[in-house]
Amino acid sequence: YTKGARNEIFAMRPAAVQLLYMGFPATMAATYIDYMVSDHVVSPPELEWAYGERIIRMPHSYFANDHRQAYDTRSLRLLPPAEAVLPASFGPALPKGPPPPPLDPAAVHAARAVVAA
């Protein structure tokens, strides 16, 4: 999750009420975070049981942004088609292992070819 986070500070409860906002768009599953600011897309009401925090839902979007901060759309060409199933693991990284290598465009292309076959 958020690189460089210092959650041990939150674990000591320096504030009476502690809130999660924009750093990590999912539950921290931590007893020391009381609330999470989110929206109905990121935190669907039917999955609220899975969150450790009480959810404060913004009416439209919890993420404040503008068009000047848009991402480079050229990276979208690496994505598989919407109907494709791409096997992936979203499990935690090994505790003291090396960081994973960056995605290689040739490997992504090869995975797309396997999925398309």
N, CA, C and O atoms as CSV, one atom per row, in Angstrom:
chain,resi,resn,atom,element,x,y,z
A,1,TYR,N,N,0.830,-1.189,0.000
A,1,TYR,CA,C,0.000,0.000,0.000
A,1,TYR,C,C,0.861,1.233,0.000
A,1,TYR,O,O,1.976,1.182,-0.518
A,2,THR,N,N,0.424,2.303,0.533
A,2,THR,CA,C,1.108,3.577,0.406
A,2,THR,C,C,2.571,3.502,0.815
A,2,THR,O,O,2.886,3.243,1.977
A,3,LYS,N,N,3.461,3.728,-0.141
A,3,LYS,CA,C,4.902,3.662,0.121
A,3,LYS,C,C,5.296,4.807,1.050
A,3,LYS,O,O,4.885,5.952,0.864
A,4,GLY,N,N,6.085,4.477,2.030
A,4,GLY,CA,C,6.550,5.491,2.959
A,4,GLY,C,C,5.568,5.840,4.061
A,4,GLY,O,O,5.833,6.736,4.862
A,5,ALA,N,N,4.439,5.148,4.117
A,5,ALA,CA,C,3.454,5.427,5.169
A,5,ALA,C,C,4.064,5.110,6.528
A,5,ALA,O,O,4.864,4.185,6.660
A,6,ARG,N,N,3.688,5.866,7.510
A,6,ARG,CA,C,4.196,5.630,8.860
A,6,ARG,C,C,3.023,5.285,9.770
A,6,ARG,O,O,2.682,6.031,10.688
A,7,ASN,N,N,2.422,4.144,9.491
A,7,ASN,CA,C,1.217,3.735,10.213
A,7,ASN,C,C,1.459,3.483,11.684
A,7,ASN,O,O,0.520,3.503,12.480
A,8,GLU,N,N,2.715,3.244,12.059
A,8,GLU,CA,C,2.991,3.033,13.477
A,8,GLU,C,C,2.622,4.272,14.295
A,8,GLU,O,O,2.298,4.166,15.478
A,9,ILE,N,N,2.673,5.437,13.664
A,9,ILE,CA,C,2.248,6.657,14.362
A,9,ILE,C,C,0.748,6.602,14.621
A,9,ILE,O,O,0.295,6.906,15.725
A,10,PHE,N,N,-0.022,6.217,13.609
A,10,PHE,CA,C,-1.475,6.097,13.791
A,10,PHE,C,C,-1.819,5.022,14.812
A,10,PHE,O,O,-2.788,5.154,15.559
A,11,ALA,N,N,-1.037,3.975,14.842
A,11,ALA,CA,C,-1.292,2.895,15.800
A,11,ALA,C,C,-1.170,3.385,17.240
A,11,ALA,O,O,-1.770,2.798,18.140
A,12,MET,N,N,-0.405,4.450,17.472
A,12,MET,CA,C,-0.279,5.020,18.816
A,12,MET,C,C,-1.432,5.967,19.151
A,12,MET,O,O,-1.491,6.506,20.256
A,13,ARG,N,N,-2.354,6.171,18.194
A,13,ARG,CA,C,-3.546,7.006,18.353
A,13,ARG,C,C,-3.214,8.420,18.831
A,13,ARG,O,O,-3.644,8.813,19.916
A,14,PRO,N,N,-2.460,9.192,18.049
A,14,PRO,CA,C,-2.151,10.560,18.459
A,14,PRO,C,C,-3.351,11.500,18.392
A,14,PRO,O,O,-3.300,12.600,18.944
A,15,ALA,N,N,-4.416,11.092,17.732
A,15,ALA,CA,C,-5.629,11.916,17.633
A,15,ALA,C,C,-6.832,11.107,18.112
A,15,ALA,O,O,-6.847,9.879,18.028
A,16,ALA,N,N,-7.826,11.814,18.608
A,16,ALA,CA,C,-9.027,11.150,19.110
A,16,ALA,C,C,-9.810,10.468,17.985
A,16,ALA,O,O,-10.402,9.408,18.188
A,17,VAL,N,N,-9.810,11.080,16.805
A,17,VAL,CA,C,-10.481,10.509,15.631
A,17,VAL,C,C,-9.473,10.507,14.492
A,17,VAL,O,O,-8.853,11.531,14.204
A,18,GLN,N,N,-9.308,9.356,13.841
A,18,GLN,CA,C,-8.335,9.231,12.751
A,18,GLN,C,C,-9.058,8.796,11.485
A,18,GLN,O,O,-9.931,7.928,11.513
A,19,LEU,N,N,-8.673,9.422,10.370
A,19,LEU,CA,C,-9.410,9.281,9.131
A,19,LEU,C,C,-8.464,8.941,7.980
A,19,LEU,O,O,-7.357,9.473,7.906
A,20,LEU,N,N,-8.892,8.069,7.098
A,20,LEU,CA,C,-8.143,7.660,5.907
A,20,LEU,C,C,-8.726,8.392,4.706
A,20,LEU,O,O,-9.935,8.352,4.476
A,21,TYR,N,N,-7.871,9.057,3.943
A,21,TYR,CA,C,-8.345,9.798,2.765
A,21,TYR,C,C,-7.286,9.803,1.679
A,21,TYR,O,O,-6.196,10.337,1.887
A,22,MET,N,N,-7.575,9.234,0.552
A,22,MET,CA,C,-6.791,9.252,-0.680
A,22,MET,C,C,-5.442,8.542,-0.643
A,22,MET,O,O,-4.879,8.306,-1.712
A,23,GLY,N,N,-4.900,8.196,0.483
A,23,GLY,CA,C,-3.610,7.527,0.494
A,23,GLY,C,C,-3.699,6.080,0.052
A,23,GLY,O,O,-2.798,5.578,-0.619
A,24,PHE,N,N,-4.771,5.410,0.421
A,24,PHE,CA,C,-4.953,3.993,0.112
A,24,PHE,C,C,-6.445,3.767,-0.113
A,24,PHE,O,O,-7.215,3.848,0.843
A,25,PRO,N,N,-6.883,3.485,-1.345
A,25,PRO,CA,C,-8.315,3.423,-1.647
A,25,PRO,C,C,-8.976,2.089,-1.285
A,25,PRO,O,O,-9.696,1.508,-2.097
A,26,ALA,N,N,-8.731,1.616,-0.083
A,26,ALA,CA,C,-9.371,0.398,0.418
A,26,ALA,C,C,-9.240,0.405,1.931
A,26,ALA,O,O,-8.626,1.301,2.509
A,27,THR,N,N,-9.820,-0.597,2.560
A,27,THR,CA,C,-9.730,-0.651,4.009
A,27,THR,C,C,-8.291,-0.885,4.460
A,27,THR,O,O,-7.533,-1.609,3.815
A,28,MET,N,N,-7.935,-0.270,5.559
A,28,MET,CA,C,-6.638,-0.544,6.184
A,28,MET,C,C,-6.772,-1.751,7.101
A,28,MET,O,O,-5.770,-2.338,7.509
A,29,ALA,N,N,-8.008,-2.124,7.427
A,29,ALA,CA,C,-8.277,-3.246,8.337
A,29,ALA,C,C,-7.506,-3.059,9.644
A,29,ALA,O,O,-6.990,-4.015,10.224
A,30,ALA,N,N,-7.443,-1.831,10.082
A,30,ALA,CA,C,-6.705,-1.499,11.292
A,30,ALA,C,C,-7.666,-0.887,12.304
A,30,ALA,O,O,-8.503,-0.058,11.948
A,31,THR,N,N,-7.548,-1.285,13.535
A,31,THR,CA,C,-8.447,-0.771,14.576
A,31,THR,C,C,-8.171,0.691,14.907
A,31,THR,O,O,-8.992,1.337,15.559
A,32,TYR,N,N,-7.042,1.219,14.476
A,32,TYR,CA,C,-6.689,2.595,14.810
A,32,TYR,C,C,-7.132,3.621,13.767
A,32,TYR,O,O,-6.879,4.811,13.952
A,33,ILE,N,N,-7.780,3.206,12.685
A,33,ILE,CA,C,-8.358,4.134,11.714
A,33,ILE,C,C,-9.873,4.077,11.897
A,33,ILE,O,O,-10.481,3.018,11.734
A,34,ASP,N,N,-10.485,5.219,12.235
A,34,ASP,CA,C,-11.909,5.248,12.559
A,34,ASP,C,C,-12.798,5.419,11.334
A,34,ASP,O,O,-13.831,4.759,11.218
A,35,TYR,N,N,-12.406,6.294,10.427
A,35,TYR,CA,C,-13.235,6.620,9.274
A,35,TYR,C,C,-12.417,6.572,7.993
A,35,TYR,O,O,-11.194,6.713,8.013
A,36,MET,N,N,-13.114,6.370,6.881
A,36,MET,CA,C,-12.505,6.384,5.552
A,36,MET,C,C,-13.387,7.238,4.647
A,36,MET,O,O,-14.595,7.013,4.573
A,37,VAL,N,N,-12.802,8.211,3.959
A,37,VAL,CA,C,-13.540,9.013,2.987
A,37,VAL,C,C,-13.460,8.271,1.662
A,37,VAL,O,O,-12.372,7.924,1.204
A,38,SER,N,N,-14.605,8.029,1.048
A,38,SER,CA,C,-14.647,7.243,-0.178
A,38,SER,C,C,-15.866,7.659,-0.994
A,38,SER,O,O,-16.439,8.724,-0.766
A,39,ASP,N,N,-16.254,6.825,-1.934
A,39,ASP,CA,C,-17.478,7.031,-2.697
A,39,ASP,C,C,-18.112,5.670,-2.974
A,39,ASP,O,O,-17.572,4.640,-2.571
A,40,HIS,N,N,-19.243,5.663,-3.653
A,40,HIS,CA,C,-19.972,4.405,-3.860
A,40,HIS,C,C,-19.296,3.480,-4.873
A,40,HIS,O,O,-19.603,2.289,-4.913
A,41,VAL,N,N,-18.387,4.002,-5.687
A,41,VAL,CA,C,-17.681,3.158,-6.656
A,41,VAL,C,C,-16.522,2.436,-5.980
A,41,VAL,O,O,-16.376,1.222,-6.117
A,42,VAL,N,N,-15.702,3.181,-5.254
A,42,VAL,CA,C,-14.537,2.598,-4.590
A,42,VAL,C,C,-14.956,1.697,-3.437
A,42,VAL,O,O,-14.357,0.645,-3.217
A,43,SER,N,N,-15.986,2.111,-2.702
A,43,SER,CA,C,-16.459,1.358,-1.534
A,43,SER,C,C,-17.957,1.106,-1.671
A,43,SER,O,O,-18.759,1.836,-1.090
A,44,PRO,N,N,-18.347,0.078,-2.434
A,44,PRO,CA,C,-19.773,-0.186,-2.638
A,44,PRO,C,C,-20.483,-0.471,-1.312
A,44,PRO,O,O,-19.950,-1.191,-0.467
A,45,PRO,N,N,-21.674,0.085,-1.125
A,45,PRO,CA,C,-22.404,-0.131,0.128
A,45,PRO,C,C,-22.594,-1.608,0.475
A,45,PRO,O,O,-22.590,-1.973,1.650
A,46,GLU,N,N,-22.761,-2.457,-0.538
A,46,GLU,CA,C,-22.991,-3.884,-0.260
A,46,GLU,C,C,-21.738,-4.588,0.263
A,46,GLU,O,O,-21.825,-5.718,0.743
A,47,LEU,N,N,-20.585,-3.942,0.179
A,47,LEU,CA,C,-19.348,-4.521,0.710
A,47,LEU,C,C,-18.866,-3.819,1.979
A,47,LEU,O,O,-17.746,-4.041,2.441
A,48,GLU,N,N,-19.715,-2.984,2.523
A,48,GLU,CA,C,-19.322,-2.218,3.705
A,48,GLU,C,C,-18.939,-3.124,4.874
A,48,GLU,O,O,-18.135,-2.732,5.720
A,49,TRP,N,N,-19.495,-4.312,4.931
A,49,TRP,CA,C,-19.178,-5.264,6.000
A,49,TRP,C,C,-17.691,-5.630,6.019
A,49,TRP,O,O,-17.163,-6.039,7.053
A,50,ALA,N,N,-17.021,-5.483,4.876
A,50,ALA,CA,C,-15.620,-5.887,4.774
A,50,ALA,C,C,-14.639,-4.801,5.233
A,50,ALA,O,O,-13.433,-5.043,5.278
A,51,TYR,N,N,-15.131,-3.635,5.567
A,51,TYR,CA,C,-14.276,-2.518,5.957
A,51,TYR,C,C,-14.152,-2.424,7.472
A,51,TYR,O,O,-15.127,-2.635,8.194
A,52,GLY,N,N,-12.965,-2.112,7.947
A,52,GLY,CA,C,-12.744,-1.911,9.367
A,52,GLY,C,C,-13.121,-0.507,9.808
A,52,GLY,O,O,-13.318,-0.256,10.997
A,53,GLU,N,N,-13.220,0.411,8.846
A,53,GLU,CA,C,-13.525,1.801,9.141
A,53,GLU,C,C,-15.004,2.084,8.849
A,53,GLU,O,O,-15.638,1.370,8.073
A,54,ARG,N,N,-15.538,3.119,9.472
A,54,ARG,CA,C,-16.837,3.640,9.059
A,54,ARG,C,C,-16.579,4.459,7.803
A,54,ARG,O,O,-15.584,5.179,7.719
A,55,ILE,N,N,-17.478,4.349,6.822
A,55,ILE,CA,C,-17.243,4.996,5.534
A,55,ILE,C,C,-18.036,6.293,5.439
A,55,ILE,O,O,-19.247,6.315,5.657
A,56,ILE,N,N,-17.338,7.363,5.112
A,56,ILE,CA,C,-17.967,8.645,4.810
A,56,ILE,C,C,-17.962,8.744,3.295
A,56,ILE,O,O,-16.904,8.914,2.689
A,57,ARG,N,N,-19.136,8.640,2.674
A,57,ARG,CA,C,-19.205,8.622,1.208
A,57,ARG,C,C,-19.462,10.019,0.661
A,57,ARG,O,O,-20.392,10.712,1.073
A,58,MET,N,N,-18.613,10.405,-0.275
A,58,MET,CA,C,-18.828,11.653,-0.998
A,58,MET,C,C,-19.887,11.377,-2.064
A,58,MET,O,O,-19.957,10.261,-2.580
A,59,PRO,N,N,-20.710,12.366,-2.405
A,59,PRO,CA,C,-21.839,12.105,-3.309
A,59,PRO,C,C,-21.447,11.741,-4.737
A,59,PRO,O,O,-22.175,10.999,-5.396
A,60,HIS,N,N,-20.326,12.238,-5.230
A,60,HIS,CA,C,-19.958,11.970,-6.625
A,60,HIS,C,C,-18.624,11.255,-6.736
A,60,HIS,O,O,-18.528,10.211,-7.381
A,61,SER,N,N,-17.621,11.796,-6.128
A,61,SER,CA,C,-16.294,11.187,-6.161
A,61,SER,C,C,-15.513,11.686,-4.964
A,61,SER,O,O,-15.649,12.842,-4.564
A,62,TYR,N,N,-14.696,10.820,-4.390
A,62,TYR,CA,C,-13.880,11.220,-3.252
A,62,TYR,C,C,-12.541,11.780,-3.686
A,62,TYR,O,O,-11.810,12.346,-2.873
A,63,PHE,N,N,-12.211,11.628,-4.958
A,63,PHE,CA,C,-10.892,11.991,-5.453
A,63,PHE,C,C,-10.949,13.345,-6.148
A,63,PHE,O,O,-11.561,13.483,-7.207
A,64,ALA,N,N,-10.313,14.334,-5.551
A,64,ALA,CA,C,-10.288,15.679,-6.142
A,64,ALA,C,C,-9.165,15.754,-7.161
A,64,ALA,O,O,-8.014,15.446,-6.851
A,65,ASN,N,N,-9.498,16.160,-8.363
A,65,ASN,CA,C,-8.511,16.209,-9.430
A,65,ASN,C,C,-8.996,17.177,-10.500
A,65,ASN,O,O,-10.130,17.650,-10.437
A,66,ASP,N,N,-8.165,17.473,-11.464
A,66,ASP,CA,C,-8.582,18.287,-12.589
A,66,ASP,C,C,-7.878,17.811,-13.856
A,66,ASP,O,O,-6.963,16.990,-13.795
A,67,HIS,N,N,-8.308,18.327,-14.992
A,67,HIS,CA,C,-7.788,17.861,-16.277
A,67,HIS,C,C,-6.306,18.137,-16.463
A,67,HIS,O,O,-5.665,17.458,-17.266
A,68,ARG,N,N,-5.737,19.100,-15.760
A,68,ARG,CA,C,-4.322,19.410,-15.908
A,68,ARG,C,C,-3.428,18.340,-15.285
A,68,ARG,O,O,-2.221,18.324,-15.524
A,69,GLN,N,N,-4.013,17.448,-14.490
A,69,GLN,CA,C,-3.239,16.406,-13.843
A,69,GLN,C,C,-3.544,15.027,-14.429
A,69,GLN,O,O,-3.286,14.008,-13.787
A,70,ALA,N,N,-4.078,14.995,-15.614
A,70,ALA,CA,C,-4.442,13.724,-16.241
A,70,ALA,C,C,-3.193,12.898,-16.528
A,70,ALA,O,O,-2.102,13.441,-16.703
A,71,TYR,N,N,-3.368,11.571,-16.574
A,71,TYR,CA,C,-2.248,10.687,-16.865
A,71,TYR,C,C,-2.027,10.588,-18.369
A,71,TYR,O,O,-2.882,10.985,-19.161
A,72,ASP,N,N,-0.903,10.070,-18.742
A,72,ASP,CA,C,-0.519,9.913,-20.135
A,72,ASP,C,C,-1.312,8.750,-20.731
A,72,ASP,O,O,-1.103,7.601,-20.343
A,73,THR,N,N,-2.201,9.029,-21.649
A,73,THR,CA,C,-3.071,7.988,-22.209
A,73,THR,C,C,-2.328,7.012,-23.116
A,73,THR,O,O,-2.893,5.989,-23.501
A,74,ARG,N,N,-1.073,7.303,-23.466
A,74,ARG,CA,C,-0.320,6.358,-24.298
A,74,ARG,C,C,-0.127,5.016,-23.594
A,74,ARG,O,O,0.064,3.993,-24.251
A,75,SER,N,N,-0.176,5.015,-22.259
A,75,SER,CA,C,-0.001,3.761,-21.530
A,75,SER,C,C,-1.199,2.832,-21.697
A,75,SER,O,O,-1.087,1.637,-21.424
A,76,LEU,N,N,-2.336,3.350,-22.136
A,76,LEU,CA,C,-3.534,2.525,-22.299
A,76,LEU,C,C,-3.356,1.456,-23.369
A,76,LEU,O,O,-4.057,0.445,-23.339
A,77,ARG,N,N,-2.449,1.648,-24.301
A,77,ARG,CA,C,-2.268,0.646,-25.357
A,77,ARG,C,C,-1.717,-0.667,-24.810
A,77,ARG,O,O,-1.759,-1.684,-25.501
A,78,LEU,N,N,-1.201,-0.664,-23.583
A,78,LEU,CA,C,-0.688,-1.884,-22.975
A,78,LEU,C,C,-1.791,-2.703,-22.302
A,78,LEU,O,O,-1.565,-3.851,-21.921
A,79,LEU,N,N,-2.973,-2.121,-22.156
A,79,LEU,CA,C,-4.054,-2.821,-21.476
A,79,LEU,C,C,-4.699,-3.851,-22.385
A,79,LEU,O,O,-4.796,-3.640,-23.594
A,80,PRO,N,N,-5.144,-4.976,-21.808
A,80,PRO,CA,C,-5.851,-5.970,-22.624
A,80,PRO,C,C,-7.235,-5.450,-22.979
A,80,PRO,O,O,-7.727,-4.519,-22.341
A,81,PRO,N,N,-7.876,-6.045,-23.998
A,81,PRO,CA,C,-9.235,-5.627,-24.326
A,81,PRO,C,C,-10.161,-5.876,-23.139
A,81,PRO,O,O,-9.891,-6.734,-22.298
A,82,ALA,N,N,-11.250,-5.120,-23.079
A,82,ALA,CA,C,-12.163,-5.175,-21.928
A,82,ALA,C,C,-12.718,-6.575,-21.697
A,82,ALA,O,O,-12.984,-6.935,-20.551
A,83,GLU,N,N,-12.902,-7.373,-22.736
A,83,GLU,CA,C,-13.504,-8.691,-22.578
A,83,GLU,C,C,-12.490,-9.778,-22.201
A,83,GLU,O,O,-12.875,-10.919,-21.944
A,84,ALA,N,N,-11.217,-9.435,-22.167
A,84,ALA,CA,C,-10.178,-10.416,-21.876
A,84,ALA,C,C,-10.098,-10.734,-20.387
A,84,ALA,O,O,-10.411,-9.892,-19.545
A,85,VAL,N,N,-9.682,-11.943,-20.074
A,85,VAL,CA,C,-9.401,-12.343,-18.702
A,85,VAL,C,C,-7.888,-12.472,-18.598
A,85,VAL,O,O,-7.280,-13.301,-19.274
A,86,LEU,N,N,-7.297,-11.662,-17.762
A,86,LEU,CA,C,-5.845,-11.660,-17.626
A,86,LEU,C,C,-5.488,-12.198,-16.249
A,86,LEU,O,O,-5.784,-11.550,-15.246
A,87,PRO,N,N,-4.852,-13.380,-16.175
A,87,PRO,CA,C,-4.486,-13.929,-14.867
A,87,PRO,C,C,-3.497,-12.994,-14.173
A,87,PRO,O,O,-2.553,-12.502,-14.791
A,88,ALA,N,N,-3.724,-12.760,-12.893
A,88,ALA,CA,C,-2.843,-11.880,-12.125
A,88,ALA,C,C,-2.932,-12.231,-10.652
A,88,ALA,O,O,-3.904,-12.843,-10.208
A,89,SER,N,N,-1.929,-11.848,-9.905
A,89,SER,CA,C,-1.924,-12.024,-8.455
A,89,SER,C,C,-1.831,-10.664,-7.814
A,89,SER,O,O,-0.942,-9.874,-8.134
A,90,PHE,N,N,-2.762,-10.385,-6.895
A,90,PHE,CA,C,-2.753,-9.120,-6.186
A,90,PHE,C,C,-2.410,-9.335,-4.721
A,90,PHE,O,O,-2.734,-8.504,-3.872
A,91,GLY,N,N,-1.756,-10.446,-4.426
A,91,GLY,CA,C,-1.356,-10.754,-3.063
A,91,GLY,C,C,-0.214,-9.862,-2.627
A,91,GLY,O,O,0.387,-9.165,-3.445
A,92,PRO,N,N,0.087,-9.883,-1.333
A,92,PRO,CA,C,1.163,-9.030,-0.838
A,92,PRO,C,C,2.526,-9.477,-1.358
A,92,PRO,O,O,2.738,-10.650,-1.664
A,93,ALA,N,N,3.427,-8.530,-1.448
A,93,ALA,CA,C,4.790,-8.845,-1.869
A,93,ALA,C,C,5.500,-9.578,-0.734
A,93,ALA,O,O,5.085,-9.497,0.422
A,94,LEU,N,N,6.550,-10.276,-1.066
A,94,LEU,CA,C,7.322,-10.958,-0.033
A,94,LEU,C,C,7.887,-9.938,0.942
A,94,LEU,O,O,8.330,-8.870,0.519
A,95,PRO,N,N,7.881,-10.241,2.243
A,95,PRO,CA,C,8.253,-9.239,3.236
A,95,PRO,C,C,9.602,-8.585,3.054
A,95,PRO,O,O,9.670,-7.363,3.190
A,96,LYS,N,N,10.660,-9.270,2.765
A,96,LYS,CA,C,11.953,-8.621,2.640
A,96,LYS,C,C,12.602,-8.921,1.300
A,96,LYS,O,O,13.823,-8.858,1.153
A,97,GLY,N,N,11.774,-9.245,0.339
A,97,GLY,CA,C,12.305,-9.576,-0.966
A,97,GLY,C,C,12.593,-8.334,-1.782
A,97,GLY,O,O,12.250,-7.220,-1.388
A,98,PRO,N,N,13.223,-8.537,-2.914
A,98,PRO,CA,C,13.503,-7.401,-3.799
A,98,PRO,C,C,12.203,-6.889,-4.411
A,98,PRO,O,O,11.227,-7.635,-4.494
A,99,PRO,N,N,12.174,-5.633,-4.837
A,99,PRO,CA,C,10.965,-5.122,-5.476
A,99,PRO,C,C,10.733,-5.847,-6.804
A,99,PRO,O,O,11.690,-6.281,-7.446
A,100,PRO,N,N,9.481,-5.979,-7.215
A,100,PRO,CA,C,9.211,-6.645,-8.491
A,100,PRO,C,C,9.769,-5.831,-9.653
A,100,PRO,O,O,9.862,-4.607,-9.571
A,101,PRO,N,N,10.138,-6.509,-10.730
A,101,PRO,CA,C,10.657,-5.764,-11.880
A,101,PRO,C,C,9.529,-4.974,-12.538
A,101,PRO,O,O,8.361,-5.330,-12.383
A,102,PRO,N,N,9.853,-3.918,-13.264
A,102,PRO,CA,C,8.810,-3.160,-13.966
A,102,PRO,C,C,8.192,-4.019,-15.063
A,102,PRO,O,O,8.826,-4.945,-15.569
A,103,LEU,N,N,6.954,-3.704,-15.425
A,103,LEU,CA,C,6.283,-4.445,-16.493
A,103,LEU,C,C,7.021,-4.229,-17.807
A,103,LEU,O,O,7.355,-3.103,-18.175
A,104,ASP,N,N,7.263,-5.317,-18.492
A,104,ASP,CA,C,7.915,-5.277,-19.789
A,104,ASP,C,C,6.824,-5.268,-20.862
A,104,ASP,O,O,6.007,-6.188,-20.899
A,105,PRO,N,N,6.787,-4.257,-21.734
A,105,PRO,CA,C,5.732,-4.221,-22.766
A,105,PRO,C,C,5.670,-5.495,-23.603
A,105,PRO,O,O,4.580,-5.893,-24.014
A,106,ALA,N,N,6.792,-6.142,-23.866
A,106,ALA,CA,C,6.785,-7.385,-24.645
A,106,ALA,C,C,6.086,-8.500,-23.870
A,106,ALA,O,O,5.383,-9.319,-24.461
A,107,ALA,N,N,6.278,-8.535,-22.542
A,107,ALA,CA,C,5.612,-9.550,-21.725
A,107,ALA,C,C,4.108,-9.310,-21.680
A,107,ALA,O,O,3.318,-10.252,-21.730
A,108,VAL,N,N,3.719,-8.037,-21.585
A,108,VAL,CA,C,2.287,-7.726,-21.596
A,108,VAL,C,C,1.687,-8.128,-22.933
A,108,VAL,O,O,0.595,-8.695,-22.975
A,109,HIS,N,N,2.387,-7.841,-24.029
A,109,HIS,CA,C,1.908,-8.231,-25.363
A,109,HIS,C,C,1.770,-9.743,-25.462
A,109,HIS,O,O,0.790,-10.239,-26.019
A,110,ALA,N,N,2.740,-10.483,-24.929
A,110,ALA,CA,C,2.684,-11.937,-24.985
A,110,ALA,C,C,1.508,-12.463,-24.156
A,110,ALA,O,O,0.835,-13.410,-24.563
A,111,ALA,N,N,1.259,-11.848,-22.991
A,111,ALA,CA,C,0.124,-12.280,-22.153
A,111,ALA,C,C,-1.184,-12.013,-22.890
A,111,ALA,O,O,-2.104,-12.829,-22.839
A,112,ARG,N,N,-1.270,-10.891,-23.565
A,112,ARG,CA,C,-2.490,-10.592,-24.339
A,112,ARG,C,C,-2.701,-11.617,-25.449
A,112,ARG,O,O,-3.832,-12.017,-25.725
A,113,ALA,N,N,-1.608,-12.039,-26.083
A,113,ALA,CA,C,-1.709,-13.031,-27.166
A,113,ALA,C,C,-2.198,-14.361,-26.614
A,113,ALA,O,O,-2.998,-15.038,-27.260
A,114,VAL,N,N,-1.730,-14.749,-25.426
A,114,VAL,CA,C,-2.181,-16.002,-24.808
A,114,VAL,C,C,-3.669,-15.902,-24.495
A,114,VAL,O,O,-4.427,-16.836,-24.757
A,115,VAL,N,N,-4.085,-14.781,-23.941
A,115,VAL,CA,C,-5.495,-14.589,-23.589
A,115,VAL,C,C,-6.371,-14.616,-24.829
A,115,VAL,O,O,-7.469,-15.171,-24.813
A,116,ALA,N,N,-5.879,-14.012,-25.902
A,116,ALA,CA,C,-6.662,-13.937,-27.137
A,116,ALA,C,C,-6.783,-15.293,-27.830
A,116,ALA,O,O,-7.719,-15.501,-28.602
A,117,ALA,N,N,-5.855,-16.220,-27.572
A,117,ALA,CA,C,-5.846,-17.527,-28.248
A,117,ALA,C,C,-6.975,-18.419,-27.781
A,117,ALA,O,O,-7.105,-19.549,-28.253
